[in-house]
Amino acid sequence: MPSGQRATSPLATLAFAVSGAGAGLLLHVYRSSRGFPLFVPPLSLPLTLLVVAAAVLVMALILRRRVTRDTGGNVDPFTAIRILAGARASQFAGGLFAGFGAGLLVPALLRSVAPAASAWAPIAFVAGAGLVLLIAGAIAERLCRVPPSQGDQHDGPTDGSPESGPADQPAFRDSAS
C-alpha cells in the first residue's frame, strides 16, 4: 500500500465490533429466554484466532523485510495484495469476535448469580483473542506500507533545473541520448 493511502477505517472496524456484540447479546437473550444454559464456545476458537493473528503478522514481517532489504529482493505484488487483504480481514474478524465475546460476557457477568469461571473464562478468551487478532491485523496493515524512496521525499527536479520534468528522470530517458 502506498504510504499516502489511508489505513482501514476505524469506523468500519467499530461497526464489525458492534455487530458482533449485538449478535452475542441476541444469542444470550435467546438462550436465556428458552431456558438453555450459557453459551460456552470451545477453547479451540480463541486458539484458532491467535494462530491466525500470528500467521498474519509473520507474513507481513516477511513482506516488510523483502521490501526494505537493500539487496533488492523481488516482491510479488499479488502476494503483497493478498497479505494486505488478510490484514484488513483480520481487523474485521477480530472486531467481530471481540464484540461477540463482549456481547456474551457482559450480560453473563451482570446476572444476579455469576456463572462459574469454567463458563465465562472461554467467553473472555474469545473476546481477548478477537482483540489480539484486530491489533495484529492493524500492525500487519501498517507493515504492508511501502516505505518512501529517495525520489518520493522531495517534489523538486532531480537535476536542479526548474524546467526538468518526467522526461528528464532516469526511467524516462532515451537510451540513445
C-alpha distance (Angstrom), angle and dihedral (degrees) to the residues before:
residue distance angle dihedral
M1 . . .
P2 3.79 . .
S3 3.76 113.9 .
G4 3.82 92.4 -116.6
Q5 3.81 95.5 59.9
R6 3.77 121.9 95.8
A7 3.75 122.5 -112.3
T8 3.77 123.3 -120.7
S9 3.78 111.0 -54.8
P10 3.80 113.3 -101.0
L11 3.80 87.8 -144.3
A12 3.80 90.8 61.2
T13 3.79 90.7 50.7
L14 3.80 90.0 46.7
A15 3.81 89.7 51.1
F16 3.81 89.7 55.2
A17 3.81 90.5 48.1
V18 3.81 92.2 50.2
S19 3.81 90.4 47.0
G20 3.80 90.4 51.0
A21 3.80 91.5 48.0
G22 3.79 89.9 50.4
A23 3.80 91.6 49.9
G24 3.80 91.5 48.6
L25 3.79 91.9 47.9
L26 3.81 92.4 47.6
L27 3.80 91.1 49.3
H28 3.79 90.4 50.3
V29 3.81 92.9 48.2
Y30 3.82 92.0 46.5
R31 3.80 94.0 49.6
S32 3.82 92.3 44.8
S33 3.80 92.8 49.6
R34 3.83 90.9 52.1
G35 3.80 93.1 47.5
F36 3.80 94.9 -112.0
P37 3.79 120.3 144.0
L38 3.77 123.6 -104.0
F39 3.82 114.0 -67.0
V40 3.79 108.3 -109.7
P41 3.81 115.1 -170.5
P42 3.80 117.8 -143.7
L43 3.80 117.2 -98.4
S44 3.79 88.8 -119.6
L45 3.82 89.2 73.6
P46 3.84 97.7 65.6
L47 3.80 90.1 39.3
T48 3.81 90.3 54.1
L49 3.81 91.0 48.6
L50 3.81 90.2 51.9
V51 3.82 91.7 49.2
V52 3.81 90.5 51.2
A53 3.82 90.2 48.9
A54 3.80 90.8 51.7
A55 3.81 92.2 47.1
V56 3.80 93.0 50.8
L57 3.80 91.4 49.0
V58 3.80 93.6 47.6
M59 3.80 92.7 49.7
A60 3.81 91.2 47.9
L61 3.81 91.5 49.0
I62 3.81 91.4 50.7
L63 3.81 90.1 49.5
R64 3.81 91.2 48.0
R65 3.80 91.4 51.9
R66 3.79 91.4 50.9
V67 3.80 92.5 49.1
T68 3.80 96.2 47.0
R69 3.80 96.9 39.6
D70 3.79 112.4 119.2
T71 3.80 92.4 -144.3
G72 3.80 90.5 73.1
G73 3.79 99.5 -111.9
N74 3.77 113.1 -163.3
V75 3.77 116.2 -113.2
D76 3.78 120.9 -160.4
P77 3.82 104.8 -135.1
F78 3.80 92.3 -150.9
T79 3.79 90.7 55.6
A80 3.80 90.2 48.4
I81 3.81 91.2 51.7
R82 3.80 90.9 48.9
I83 3.80 91.3 51.7
L84 3.80 90.2 48.7
A85 3.81 90.7 49.2
G86 3.81 89.4 49.3
A87 3.79 90.2 50.8
R88 3.79 92.1 51.6
A89 3.79 92.1 45.0
S90 3.80 88.8 50.4
Q91 3.78 90.0 56.1
F92 3.78 91.8 51.8
A93 3.81 95.0 43.7
G94 3.80 90.7 44.9
G95 3.79 90.9 52.6
L96 3.79 90.5 47.3
F97 3.81 94.6 50.6
A98 3.81 94.0 41.2
G99 3.80 89.2 52.2
F100 3.80 91.8 44.7
G101 3.79 91.3 52.6
A102 3.79 91.7 46.6
G103 3.81 90.8 47.5
L104 3.80 89.5 55.5
L105 3.79 97.0 38.5
V106 3.80 103.0 49.8
P107 3.83 98.2 56.4
A108 3.81 91.0 40.9
L109 3.80 91.7 55.4
L110 3.82 92.4 43.4
R111 3.80 92.5 60.6
S112 3.78 117.0 114.9
V113 3.80 88.2 -117.7
A114 3.79 110.4 41.9
P115 3.80 115.0 -136.9
A116 3.78 121.0 -115.9
A117 3.79 118.6 -86.0
S118 3.79 89.3 -110.6
A119 3.82 87.3 65.6
W120 3.81 102.9 42.9
A121 3.82 100.3 32.8
P122 3.85 95.1 71.9
I123 3.81 88.8 48.8
A124 3.81 90.1 52.1
F125 3.82 89.4 47.9
V126 3.82 89.9 54.6
A127 3.81 91.2 50.5
G128 3.81 91.5 47.3
A129 3.81 94.1 45.6
G130 3.80 89.6 49.0
L131 3.79 89.4 53.0
V132 3.82 90.5 48.8
L133 3.82 89.8 50.6
L134 3.80 90.9 50.1
I135 3.82 91.9 51.0
A136 3.81 92.5 44.4
G137 3.81 89.8 52.3
A138 3.80 91.4 50.7
I139 3.81 91.7 49.4
A140 3.80 91.7 46.4
E141 3.79 90.7 50.3
R142 3.79 89.9 52.3
L143 3.82 89.9 49.5
C144 3.81 89.7 54.0
R145 3.81 91.6 63.7
V146 3.77 115.6 112.9
P147 3.80 110.1 -118.8
P148 3.79 113.8 -124.8
S149 3.78 113.8 -98.3
Q150 3.77 123.4 -138.8
G151 3.81 90.6 -98.1
D152 3.80 92.0 53.9
Q153 3.80 95.0 55.5
H154 3.80 95.2 74.9
D155 3.77 134.3 32.1
G156 3.80 98.7 -152.1
P157 3.80 126.9 102.4
T158 3.77 118.2 -76.9
D159 3.81 98.1 -130.7
G160 3.80 96.7 43.5
S161 3.81 97.2 -111.5
P162 3.80 117.5 122.9
E163 3.81 92.5 -136.1
S164 3.79 99.1 56.3
G165 3.77 115.5 115.9
P166 3.80 139.9 168.8
A167 3.81 92.0 -59.8
D168 3.80 88.9 62.1
Q169 3.81 93.3 56.4
P170 3.83 116.3 103.7
A171 3.80 92.6 -115.3
F172 3.81 92.3 55.8
R173 3.80 99.5 42.1
D174 3.76 117.5 116.2
S175 3.78 112.7 -116.5
A176 3.86 91.2 -133.9
S177 3.82 94.4 63.2
